[in-house]
Every structure is written in structure tokens, then in C-alpha cells.
Amino acid sequence: MDRRQQKTRIAIFQAFTKLLESKRYSNITVQEIIDEANIGRSTFYAHFETKDELLRALCSDIFQHIFSDNPANEGTHDFSGADSGLKAKLTHILHHLYDSRREIQSILNCESGELFMVHFKEYLCVLFEKYLFEIKSQAPKEFILKYLSGSFSETVKWWLSEKTKYQPREIAEYFTSFISL
């Protein structure tokens, strides 16, 4: 994707997020997104076929970045070269969620929140599967993955509803204290 396409995609994401702050997902039209992003209809459809695809892409962009196996030094945190254990990875994810809290809270506060959580849990299952060797349990693998992804996603929802008054490191510590590592 060239720089112009990236700028347009970012403008669409920002417009969509802004609309989600004031309107229900089902009440947002593609025309409103186009108007807010100040782009043409054909430009929108060159990037996304539907509003649902836009939501999926927004979630995927957030998740691909925050679940990256190679974290970089970023403005608010630096996990490059950090411990590669589960607690460190969850702390890193929580930092990203904190940095994107405005967009994520907008998504979670509307009916699209369920779709966001489905995608989030899918990414979490992939992450937790990499760390199953750290978890001391005789339960079936599928049970453990569903349990961890469901518990962590609910922890994130609670954390965001608490206006993130706890630091990412604290939340990761609280969460991992409930599983046998």
C-alpha cells in the first residue's frame, strides 16, 4: 500500500471511530463515513466493500500490531528485547490497548463490540497456545484456550470500564496470578 492509500485508510478509520463515539454502529451510513473522512464514494469502496468489512479491518489492524511477535520501541512503551514470557506479552498488549483506548471503547460501547470481542478472542487463543507449556493444567487444550481468552477479554473490558486506573503491568500481574505458571 502506498503512502497516499495509507493516509486514506487512516482517514477512514478516524472518521469511523469518531462516528462510533456519537452514534450506534447500525445507524452509521457509508455516506456519513465518506463525508467525515472527506473522500469520494469510489475511494471508500476501493478500500472496503462494506461497513462491516471496515470494522473487521479496523480490528485486524489493531490486533496485528498489538499481537506482533517482534515488538518495537514505541512512544509510550518499549518491549523490544523484553522478556518473552506470557506476562510480558500481556503487558505489551495492554499498553497497546491503552494507547488505542478511545477507538476500542467506541467499538465496545456499540453493538459492534461483540464482533470486536470475537476477533480479539481469536487472536488471544493463538497467543495463549504459544504459552500452553507454561500453564500447569491437566484440562484439555481447547478448554484452556477458551478459558484464558474469555477471561482475559473480560478483564480488558473491565479494565477499560474502570477508565484504566490500573497500569498495564498491574493488570497482567493480576491476570497471570490466577493461572498456574
Summary of the structure (lengths in Angstrom):
residues: 181
radius of gyration: 17.6
end to end distance: 41.3
largest distance: 55.6
contacts: 500
relative contact order: 0.11
helix: 70%
strand: 1%
